[in-house]
Amino acid sequence: MRVLTLILYKLAKRCRFALGFNPAEGAAPNHKKEAAEKNMSTAEQREQIAHRQAILLDLLMLILVVLDLSWIAFDQIFGIKLIREQLFDAFLPQFSSWYFEEVHQSFLLYESTIFGTFFIVEISLRWVWAIWKKRYAKWFFYPIVHWYDVLGCIPLSSFRVLRFLRVIALLYSLHKWKFINLYNYSLFRLVIHYYNIAVEEISDRVAISLLEEAKIEIRRGTPLSKALAQDVFRPKHAELTDWAAGHIQAGLQLHYHRHRYEIQAYLKDIIEEITHGNKELKQLQKIPVLGKSIQQDVEQAVSSITFGVIDRLTTDLANKEHLVVLETTVAAVLEVIFQMSEHSKGEKDNLANDLVIESVDLIINRIRKKRWQEVEASWKA
């Protein structure tokens, strides 16, 4: 109750700003605000007026609900015979006698007439407003969504407890209107934290259960390679081509020049190994005087030509001007892969199922990680 009183005090203080009253200037008009309102369009002015009216209505209902709950709490305490005799009869005998005879005996009638009428009228007006603004898909959805408001109007003690939920809903509504910031209160932050824990635990269990069922269906069903190729990858053929070609080109730009000389040395060793075993080139050694030199020149020429072609091809593919060539090559390769996947059979077909199941397992492992534990660990750090 102390926290609620503090919140109400701050609400009353901020209400002066919501009405356009500037405490620093007293009752004097706020010329800057008037100038800003003149520059607003008619729609913006209407929206601002509706915003203020909604805030004022929520404030009014919050005050009424708090007063009603305070009165209910007082009457419940007054109804305890020991407290009434030892406290009220002893110190306020006239008030105690009058309240017991006139109010306490007919408390349900008075409370329902004074506050219950306001609550019923307010809910009816909000319901009509929701229908007019088409807030929900069906006209009867409002009382279902705001069930605690409807049941709280029933004049029974078991239902009047639901008005505490109304207080929470009104405070949260003012929070959404950015009239107050509930995160400034440690109690609210604590409640939200445990609420998030409950939501995360429930949603994680539901998600894991659904994914486990999906794995069972994948194992029971037909192989997925054909379905993946036709329904998933083929419609994204162009996007996959652009993505793969872009990454290949970026990789060539980044790594080729770093390892250019290593590639050249590797090609030279391979060519020397092949040419040394070539019978035709061995015949060149039989040429008097110049045979060995000619053989070395031929090997060097073959090595230079081969590396030159590869170097030029790789450099061109790494150039953005030749991206179309790379995309055409990647598109052709992907098309071959799609066709093979659509007509694959046997073990290769089951590979797609295994990949999907392993991907689902990876998602399940991610879901099993408790984010709220990480949040609490960050608080302790």
Phi, psi and omega in degrees: 000325179295319178296318180296321177297318178297319179296317179297323178298315179291327177295316179297324179293319181282339179300330178296324177288323180297330178275359179086017180263128181259111182298329182292337182250008180066225181271003181291146181291150178269099186293324179297319181292321178297320179295322179293322180292328178294327181282349180283152174283168181298320180296319180293321178296318178296320179296320179292321178296316178297324178297314180294319180297320179295319179296315181296321179295317178297321178296315180299314181292327177296317179297316180296317181294320179295317177298318180297314179295324178295319179295317179299315179297319179297317182293324178295318178294319180295329181288346177283117189301317183298315180293321181296318182286318185280335185250297187286315180295329182282319186256331180228068186296319181293314178297319181297317180294315180295314183295321181292318183283316189268326188250306188299322181294331180239035185299319182300320179294313181295314183296318180291324182288315185284303186269320181301323179297315178301315183295318180295316179297317182296317179295320179297316179295318178295324179295313178299319179297319179295322177293318182294319181275356180056049180292330182236162184294325180237153184292335184267008182285333186301308180294337177286316179293319181258050183299326182292330176291316182293311181293330179294341178281345179290125186282059175232145185299324181292330180270332181293340176298333180295347178292341172297322176296328178295321177299315180298317181296320180292319177297319179292326176297317176294328176294319179292328176286357181063027175278325173227164177238101183292341180290351175285349183254125183298327180298316179295318179298321179294317179297315180297322180298312181287332174295317178296324177298314180298315180297317181295317181296317181292312182296323179296317180295319179295315181297316180296319178298317179295319180292323176296320176296322178297320178298319179296317179295324179295319180292324181283326188284183179286158179304149188262355186299317180293317180295319178296318181294318185280316190262338184250303188278318183297318176298337179258026185302312182295317180295319178295322178297312179299317181296312182294316180297318179298317180290322178296315180295318178297321178294321177295317180297325186276320191252337188296311183295335178291324186248020184299312183290329176295319178295319180298316179295322179296316178296321180298317179296319180295315181296319178298319180295320181287316183293328179294334179264003181277127184292320182297318180290329177295332178295334180294333180294340181283349177290128183300140172068304188263001186301308182295321179295319179296319179299316179295321179295321178295315178300318179295320180295315179299317179297316181294317180296314181298311180294323179298318178296312181296318180296316180294318179297314181294318179296319179294318180294330178283348180274133182297336179294337181253024180296328181299320179297316180294319179297320178298317179296314180296318179299319178295319179296316179296321179298318177297318179297318179298315181296320178294322180291323182290335182246013182283155179217159172080220187297322180297328179292323179287344179299322179297318177300316180297320179295318179295317180296318177296324177295319177296319177299322178296319178295318180298318178296323177294319181294325183293343177290129183272109179291325182295330175292323177295322178296314179295325177294323178292329176293322182284336183292000000 
